[in-house]
Amino acid sequence: MTKSLLVLGGARSGKSRYAQRLAEASGWHPVLIATAEAGDTEMTARVAHHAAARDARWALVEEPVALAAALGREARAGRIVVVDCVTLWLGKLFLSGLDPLAATQDLVDTVGKLEGPVIFVSNEVGGGIVPDNALARAFRDAQGLLNQALAEACESVVVIAAGLPLCLKPAPEPSFRF
């Protein structure tokens, strides 16, 4: 079993569903670290939708900022932790005026020290248009750097497109048969 997995994809690609299914199939006690805060009607509905998809096996930890600390507490033997989602966590750092690079480094340093498996869910935001304002560009850049750092720190990386997983890491052995 992989000890750390990064699940990337676009909005509504099936990332959360994929991570949830993996956690439930593991046989371990699943724990969701939710980084979202229901600040408006739309987000409240999204949180409710995700909550309705989980059954009574799941423990819920709500942590919008102190993600590395929450992982340190929750990732242990007999459990599998799903972090959903790293992008919302990064957004909260931006809105709180915290240093996203320092927090990214703290998170990456934590990954290798965890006592139990973890699945990170994160949005791939670099495939779209260039944002028209400095804050959005800074966020896009920080998200790209965060995804790269997590991809390096995690044992496995999967990208989800149209609900289908594509393994990026470990990379398949190249085949040069002609």
N, C-alpha and C positions, 0 to 999 in steps of 0.2 A: 504494500500500500504506500502510495505517495504521502509524504508527511506535509507537503505544502503545495498548493495548487492555485494558480491564478487563472480565473475565468474572465476573458475579455470579450467584448462585443458591443455593438451599437444599441441604441435604445430599442426596447421591446424585441430583442433578438432571441430571448429565451435563456439568458445568463442565470437568472435567479432560479428558474425552474430546474435547469441542469444541475446547479450546485445543490439544490435541495434534494433532488433525486439521488445524487451521489452520496450525500450525507445520510439519507435514510437507508440506502442500500449497504452502508458500511457495517451495520450491526452495532455501532456505538451509539451512545446517547448524544443526539444532536443539540447543539447550542447555536442560536442565532445572535450575533452581535449586530444589532441594527443601528446604523448611523443616522438614519433619517429622523427628522423632527417634523411633525405634522403641523406646519405653520399656517396652512390655508386649506380651503375646502378640497382642492384637487389633491394635495399631498395627503390629507386625511383619508381620502378615498383610496389612494395608492397603498398606504400603510394598511388599511383595512383589507384590501384585496390580497396582499402578501400574507397577512395574518390568517385569513380564511383558508389559505392554501396549506398551512401547517396544522398538524394534528397535535394531540396531547403529549406526544413524545418530546416535543421541542421545548427547551428552556429559552427564554428571551432575556437578553441583556441589552438595554438601550444605552448607547454610548456615542454621542456625536463628536467628541473631541479626543478624549484620552484613550485612543484605540490601542496603543502598544501596552499600556497598563492593563486594560481589559483583557487583552489576549494573554498576558502573563498570568492573570487570575484564572481564566476560563479554559485554556488549552492544557489538558492533562490526560493522563491515561484513562481509557474507557469512554472518552468524549471525542466528538468531532465538531469543530467550530466553523461556522460559515459567517463571514464578514460581508454584509450587504448594506451599503456598498461603499467602496473606497472613494468613489467620485463624490458622493455626498459628504463624506468625511472631509475631503480636501476642500470642498466648497465652504464648509463650516469653518475650517481654518482660515480661509480667505476672509470671510465675513467677520471673524473674530479678531482679525489683525495679527494672527499668529504666523510664525515663519514656516511656510510649507516645506522648504528644503530641510530644515532641521527636523521637522516632524516626520518627513519621509525617511530620513536617515535613521531616526529612532525606531520607526516601524520596521525597516529593513534589518536593522541590528537585532530586533526582537525575533524575527522569523526563525533564525537558526537556533535560538535558545528555547523554543517552545517544547513542552513535554508531550503535546498531543497534536494531532493533525489539524490543519486549517485550510479552508477554501476561501480565497478572496474573490469577490465579484467587483469588476471595475469596467467602466465605460471606455471604449476606444473613441477618442474625440478628434484624432488627428486626420481623419479621412474626409472631413467636410471642408466648407469654405473658410477662408481666413476671416476671423471675427473683425468687425469694423471699429472696435474700441479697445483701448489699452488694457482694461481690466479683463475683458474676455480673452484677449490674446495671452495675457499673463497666466490666466487660469488654464487655457489650452496647453500652454507650454509646460506648466507645472504638472498637469495631468499626464502629459506624455513622458516627462521625466520620472514621475511616480510609477507609471506602468513599466517603464524600462527597468527601474530599480527593483520593483517587485518581481518582474520576470527573471531577472538575474538571481534574486534571492530564493525564489521558489524552485522546487524540484521539477515541477511540471507546469506547462502553460497550455491552455486550450482557448481557442477563439470560437465563438458561437456566431453563426450566420444562418438566419432563417430557421432557428431552432436546432441546427445541426452542428455538432462539435468537430473541430479540426485541430488535431494535436500539433502544437508548434514546438514543444519541448517536453520530453526529449525528442529531438528531431529524428525522423526516420533515417536509416542508413541510405545514402544515395545509391541509386542503381543506375549503372551506365551500360545497360545491355542495349545493343542495337539490333 
